Amino acid sequence: MSGDLALRLFSDALLLSLLVAAPILAVCLLVGLVVSVFQAVTQIQDMSLVFVPKLLAVGLTAVIAGPWALAKLVGYATQTISAIPGYL
């Protein structure tokens, strides 16, 4: 295996991990922002007020985006494993 091939496989894996994590991170960011604005407006400073909505939103996003993310990961793994004979 050449260095260029290893670098390409690593960059593809890194890009895929960012792509799969993006929906969950985006939802967590948006929920955190909304809750922070709500806390600033109402002056309620309770840590569980931030944690519980984020936990629920991330769980719901994982359930909704889970099949898509799994299909992406399985497709990448299948493509990489099937190309192993060509790498040697």
MODELLER restraints for C-alpha pairs under 7 A, 6 or more apart:
rsr = mdl.restraints
at = mdl.atoms
rsr.add(forms.Gaussian(group=physical.xy_distance, feature=features.Distance(at['CA:1:A'], at['CA:87:A']), mean=5.90, stdev=0.5))
rsr.add(forms.Gaussian(group=physical.xy_distance, feature=features.Distance(at['CA:1:A'], at['CA:88:A']), mean=6.26, stdev=0.5))
rsr.add(forms.Gaussian(group=physical.xy_distance, feature=features.Distance(at['CA:20:A'], at['CA:69:A']), mean=5.46, stdev=0.5))
rsr.add(forms.Gaussian(group=physical.xy_distance, feature=features.Distance(at['CA:24:A'], at['CA:58:A']), mean=5.88, stdev=0.5))
rsr.add(forms.Gaussian(group=physical.xy_distance, feature=features.Distance(at['CA:24:A'], at['CA:61:A']), mean=6.10, stdev=0.5))
rsr.add(forms.Gaussian(group=physical.xy_distance, feature=features.Distance(at['CA:24:A'], at['CA:62:A']), mean=6.79, stdev=0.5))
rsr.add(forms.Gaussian(group=physical.xy_distance, feature=features.Distance(at['CA:27:A'], at['CA:57:A']), mean=6.82, stdev=0.5))
rsr.add(forms.Gaussian(group=physical.xy_distance, feature=features.Distance(at['CA:27:A'], at['CA:58:A']), mean=6.77, stdev=0.5))
rsr.add(forms.Gaussian(group=physical.xy_distance, feature=features.Distance(at['CA:28:A'], at['CA:54:A']), mean=5.79, stdev=0.5))
rsr.add(forms.Gaussian(group=physical.xy_distance, feature=features.Distance(at['CA:28:A'], at['CA:57:A']), mean=6.96, stdev=0.5))
rsr.add(forms.Gaussian(group=physical.xy_distance, feature=features.Distance(at['CA:28:A'], at['CA:58:A']), mean=6.30, stdev=0.5))
rsr.add(forms.Gaussian(group=physical.xy_distance, feature=features.Distance(at['CA:31:A'], at['CA:54:A']), mean=6.06, stdev=0.5))
rsr.add(forms.Gaussian(group=physical.xy_distance, feature=features.Distance(at['CA:32:A'], at['CA:50:A']), mean=6.62, stdev=0.5))
rsr.add(forms.Gaussian(group=physical.xy_distance, feature=features.Distance(at['CA:32:A'], at['CA:54:A']), mean=6.68, stdev=0.5))
rsr.add(forms.Gaussian(group=physical.xy_distance, feature=features.Distance(at['CA:35:A'], at['CA:50:A']), mean=6.20, stdev=0.5))
rsr.add(forms.Gaussian(group=physical.xy_distance, feature=features.Distance(at['CA:39:A'], at['CA:45:A']), mean=6.29, stdev=0.5))
